[in-house]
Amino acid sequence: MVGYFFDSYAVIELLDGNPMYARYSQEPFAMTVFNLVEIYWFALREYGEKIADEIYEKFRYFVINANDKVLKKAVKFRIKNKKKNLSYADCIGYTYALENNLLFLTGDKEFEKFKNVEFVK
């Protein structure tokens, strides 16, 4: 069984009905609270509070805790790749995926060439 870490980008594409992401809708996945906040922000802006709250409740069950090791490695990864202007949420998610043998699912072009990434646009 392949597991995934869904970047906020991937979840938003699923919510928007992007057919390229449809095949991932039944896959096991994880995300951090940082991704959940980004998703909630998007949903609140696009769909309103009632639907955003429903989306939040649905996806909060997939939230994992990133330990100190992951957080520190993520900051180092972000510094190493500072020219790409990566967000903390993305760096934490990517590092968590690496540390836990998960594929990092995203359509964020900044991650397209990194190892352990399943890039879908």
Backbone as CSV, one residue per row, in Angstrom:
resi,resn,N_x,N_y,N_z,CA_x,CA_y,CA_z,C_x,C_y,C_z
1,MET,0.849,-1.193,0.000,0.000,0.000,0.000,0.887,1.245,0.000
2,VAL,0.640,2.136,-0.921,1.366,3.392,-1.004,0.615,4.426,-0.192
3,GLY,1.339,5.153,0.611,0.730,6.233,1.365,1.188,7.566,0.816
4,TYR,0.382,8.561,1.048,0.682,9.893,0.535,0.654,10.930,1.650
5,PHE,1.379,11.982,1.416,1.201,13.212,2.160,0.591,14.166,1.151
6,PHE,-0.614,14.634,1.429,-1.270,15.576,0.519,-0.887,16.995,0.906
7,ASP,-0.226,17.667,-0.001,0.023,19.088,0.140,-1.330,19.806,0.058
8,SER,-1.406,21.002,0.577,-2.645,21.788,0.491,-3.101,21.906,-0.953
9,TYR,-2.159,22.062,-1.851,-2.456,22.168,-3.280,-3.280,20.970,-3.736
10,ALA,-2.871,19.774,-3.329,-3.561,18.551,-3.758,-4.998,18.519,-3.237
11,VAL,-5.189,18.879,-1.986,-6.542,18.868,-1.410,-7.419,19.905,-2.094
12,ILE,-6.872,21.067,-2.348,-7.645,22.122,-3.016,-8.041,21.682,-4.421
13,GLU,-7.151,21.007,-5.123,-7.488,20.488,-6.456,-8.591,19.436,-6.370
14,LEU,-8.541,18.599,-5.353,-9.613,17.625,-5.137,-10.939,18.333,-4.882
15,LEU,-10.913,19.353,-4.029,-12.131,20.110,-3.720,-12.692,20.804,-4.961
16,ASP,-11.791,21.275,-5.816,-12.209,21.968,-7.045,-12.626,21.006,-8.156
17,GLY,-12.476,19.705,-7.923,-12.903,18.724,-8.909,-11.941,18.513,-10.063
18,ASN,-10.676,18.817,-9.873,-9.683,18.600,-10.921,-9.618,17.103,-11.241
19,PRO,-9.947,16.706,-12.468,-9.962,15.284,-12.814,-8.597,14.609,-12.688
20,MET,-7.519,15.366,-12.753,-6.182,14.792,-12.600,-5.956,14.265,-11.177
21,TYR,-6.727,14.773,-10.234,-6.584,14.353,-8.837,-7.637,13.346,-8.403
22,ALA,-8.593,13.051,-9.256,-9.696,12.154,-8.887,-9.200,10.785,-8.432
23,ARG,-8.180,10.274,-9.045,-7.689,8.935,-8.704,-7.090,8.862,-7.293
24,TYR,-6.804,10.007,-6.690,-6.221,10.030,-5.349,-7.279,10.133,-4.245
25,SER,-8.519,10.296,-4.618,-9.570,10.572,-3.633,-9.782,9.435,-2.632
26,GLN,-9.386,8.231,-2.965,-9.556,7.095,-2.057,-8.230,6.595,-1.465
27,GLU,-7.165,7.328,-1.723,-5.846,6.922,-1.220,-5.666,7.326,0.245
28,PRO,-4.945,6.507,1.023,-4.620,6.915,2.393,-3.626,8.070,2.353
29,PHE,-3.826,9.042,3.225,-2.933,10.199,3.216,-2.849,10.843,4.590
30,ALA,-1.877,11.724,4.708,-1.679,12.512,5.921,-1.481,13.961,5.517
31,MET,-1.639,14.837,6.488,-1.341,16.267,6.322,-1.050,16.837,7.701
32,THR,-0.492,18.031,7.742,-0.261,18.689,9.027,-1.359,19.711,9.285
33,VAL,-1.366,20.221,10.497,-2.326,21.262,10.851,-2.101,22.505,9.990
34,PHE,-0.880,22.725,9.556,-0.578,23.876,8.705,-1.306,23.764,7.368
35,ASN,-1.352,22.544,6.825,-2.105,22.317,5.579,-3.591,22.519,5.817
36,LEU,-4.080,22.017,6.945,-5.495,22.163,7.264,-5.885,23.635,7.339
37,VAL,-5.031,24.453,7.919,-5.303,25.888,8.007,-5.339,26.515,6.615
38,GLU,-4.408,26.140,5.749,-4.413,26.667,4.382,-5.677,26.247,3.635
39,ILE,-6.092,25.009,3.829,-7.304,24.510,3.180,-8.535,25.245,3.701
40,TYR,-8.579,25.457,5.000,-9.706,26.185,5.593,-9.762,27.616,5.058
41,TRP,-8.626,28.253,4.960,-8.565,29.626,4.421,-9.127,29.652,3.002
42,PHE,-8.690,28.705,2.182,-9.184,28.617,0.816,-10.697,28.399,0.800
43,ALA,-11.173,27.429,1.561,-12.597,27.083,1.569,-13.450,28.229,2.101
44,LEU,-12.982,28.900,3.109,-13.714,30.040,3.673,-13.863,31.146,2.635
45,ARG,-12.819,31.393,1.925,-12.810,32.432,0.888,-13.678,32.060,-0.305
46,GLU,-13.630,30.777,-0.701,-14.317,30.337,-1.910,-15.758,29.878,-1.689
47,TYR,-16.032,29.265,-0.548,-17.326,28.605,-0.340,-18.155,29.159,0.813
48,GLY,-17.551,29.981,1.653,-18.280,30.509,2.808,-18.043,29.661,4.051
49,GLU,-18.474,30.214,5.179,-18.146,29.626,6.471,-18.762,28.241,6.703
50,LYS,-20.005,28.062,6.331,-20.672,26.781,6.590,-19.950,25.628,5.887
51,ILE,-19.691,25.775,4.613,-19.013,24.723,3.853,-17.555,24.600,4.291
52,ALA,-16.911,25.723,4.582,-15.523,25.683,5.055,-15.422,24.897,6.358
53,ASP,-16.385,25.096,7.251,-16.385,24.345,8.510,-16.573,22.851,8.260
54,GLU,-17.416,22.489,7.300,-17.618,21.076,6.953,-16.340,20.469,6.380
55,ILE,-15.671,21.209,5.525,-14.409,20.744,4.935,-13.358,20.571,6.030
56,TYR,-13.295,21.533,6.927,-12.345,21.462,8.046,-12.572,20.185,8.849
57,GLU,-13.821,19.932,9.205,-14.152,18.740,10.002,-13.799,17.454,9.257
58,LYS,-14.031,17.427,7.975,-13.726,16.241,7.176,-12.225,15.954,7.150
59,PHE,-11.425,16.976,6.956,-9.994,16.779,6.766,-9.179,16.787,8.053
60,ARG,-9.747,17.227,9.147,-8.963,17.282,10.391,-8.573,15.894,10.881
61,TYR,-9.278,14.870,10.437,-8.967,13.503,10.847,-7.698,12.966,10.190
62,PHE,-7.198,13.660,9.191,-5.991,13.226,8.498,-4.738,13.951,8.998
63,VAL,-4.918,14.825,9.972,-3.818,15.634,10.498,-2.926,14.778,11.403
64,ILE,-1.646,14.856,11.145,-0.635,14.177,11.962,0.179,15.247,12.681
65,ASN,0.898,14.835,13.705,1.798,15.741,14.403,3.199,15.583,13.840
66,ALA,3.783,16.681,13.461,5.167,16.664,13.012,6.048,16.831,14.250
67,ASN,6.948,15.884,14.461,7.800,15.959,15.653,8.931,16.979,15.468
68,ASP,9.690,17.178,16.530,10.766,18.168,16.507,11.797,17.879,15.429
69,LYS,12.110,16.615,15.232,13.092,16.240,14.202,12.618,16.707,12.827
70,VAL,11.360,16.457,12.507,10.806,16.870,11.215,10.800,18.390,11.100
71,LEU,10.370,19.071,12.146,10.305,20.535,12.098,11.679,21.152,11.868
72,LYS,12.691,20.657,12.560,14.048,21.193,12.395,14.598,20.895,10.995
73,LYS,14.360,19.672,10.521,14.810,19.331,9.164,14.091,20.182,8.122
74,ALA,12.823,20.465,8.356,12.040,21.277,7.414,12.597,22.685,7.314
75,VAL,12.967,23.259,8.436,13.545,24.613,8.421,14.876,24.599,7.666
76,LYS,15.687,23.589,7.903,16.965,23.474,7.180,16.735,23.295,5.683
77,PHE,15.725,22.495,5.335,15.375,22.296,3.928,14.941,23.618,3.289
78,ARG,14.160,24.400,4.023,13.690,25.686,3.504,14.865,26.642,3.289
79,ILE,15.778,26.664,4.224,16.962,27.523,4.092,17.794,27.082,2.888
80,LYS,17.988,25.780,2.755,18.776,25.237,1.634,18.149,25.600,0.287
81,ASN,16.836,25.720,0.254,16.109,26.006,-0.988,15.464,27.393,-0.978
82,LYS,16.120,28.348,-0.329,15.511,29.674,-0.142,15.197,30.394,-1.445
83,LYS,15.912,30.099,-2.496,15.630,30.751,-3.783,14.284,30.325,-4.368
84,LYS,13.757,29.198,-3.920,12.471,28.717,-4.423,11.286,29.332,-3.678
85,ASN,11.553,30.037,-2.577,10.500,30.706,-1.805,9.400,29.729,-1.371
86,LEU,9.797,28.628,-0.768,8.875,27.602,-0.303,8.241,28.015,1.025
87,SER,7.003,27.634,1.219,6.330,27.955,2.482,6.770,26.982,3.573
88,TYR,6.591,27.405,4.824,6.880,26.504,5.938,5.983,25.267,5.871
89,ALA,4.706,25.472,5.564,3.767,24.348,5.501,4.244,23.314,4.484
90,ASP,4.678,23.764,3.322,5.158,22.849,2.285,6.433,22.131,2.722
91,CYS,7.342,22.865,3.328,8.604,22.261,3.764,8.381,21.235,4.873
92,ILE,7.488,21.535,5.788,7.170,20.588,6.857,6.520,19.340,6.263
93,GLY,5.567,19.537,5.372,4.903,18.400,4.747,5.852,17.539,3.948
94,TYR,6.692,18.170,3.160,7.644,17.421,2.342,8.608,16.628,3.223
95,THR,9.111,17.268,4.260,10.040,16.594,5.167,9.353,15.447,5.902
96,TYR,8.124,15.662,6.327,7.377,14.589,6.983,7.211,13.404,6.028
97,ALA,6.884,13.692,4.782,6.732,12.626,3.783,8.028,11.837,3.630
98,LEU,9.142,12.523,3.525,10.436,11.848,3.397,10.725,10.960,4.605
99,GLU,10.492,11.499,5.777,10.803,10.787,7.015,9.889,9.585,7.254
100,ASN,8.739,9.560,6.619,7.754,8.520,6.871,7.414,7.684,5.636
101,ASN,8.291,7.746,4.640,8.135,6.954,3.419,6.778,7.144,2.747
102,LEU,6.353,8.388,2.669,5.123,8.745,1.974,5.493,9.529,0.724
103,LEU,4.688,9.432,-0.301,4.871,10.274,-1.482,4.231,11.628,-1.218
104,PHE,4.918,12.677,-1.571,4.422,14.041,-1.400,3.647,14.409,-2.661
105,LEU,2.328,14.470,-2.538,1.468,14.770,-3.687,1.219,16.264,-3.774
106,THR,1.596,16.847,-4.910,1.442,18.284,-5.098,1.431,18.625,-6.585
107,GLY,0.965,19.812,-6.869,1.066,20.380,-8.201,1.894,21.655,-8.155
108,ASP,2.500,21.898,-7.019,3.344,23.082,-6.827,4.635,22.885,-7.618
109,LYS,4.825,23.725,-8.635,5.960,23.558,-9.563,7.314,23.597,-8.859
110,GLU,7.379,24.233,-7.707,8.648,24.316,-6.976,9.131,22.945,-6.509
111,PHE,8.224,21.989,-6.392,8.575,20.652,-5.917,8.712,19.623,-7.034
112,GLU,8.451,20.012,-8.257,8.387,19.071,-9.366,9.640,18.205,-9.510
113,LYS,10.804,18.737,-9.275,12.055,18.013,-9.502,12.607,17.329,-8.257
114,PHE,11.978,17.509,-7.121,12.468,16.885,-5.898,12.137,15.398,-5.877
115,LYS,12.976,14.629,-5.198,12.722,13.194,-5.060,11.503,12.993,-4.149
116,ASN,10.873,11.851,-4.305,9.760,11.450,-3.456,8.512,12.315,-3.658
117,VAL,8.404,12.949,-4.819,7.266,13.813,-5.123,6.463,13.194,-6.257
118,GLU,5.167,13.169,-6.075,4.264,12.814,-7.171,3.643,14.140,-7.616
119,PHE,4.131,14.618,-8.749,3.726,15.936,-9.257,2.579,15.759,-10.234
120,VAL,1.463,16.407,-9.928,0.276,16.326,-10.782,-0.218,17.746,-10.978
121,LYS,-0.379,18.142,-12.216,-0.823,19.502,-12.525,-2.246,19.492,-13.006
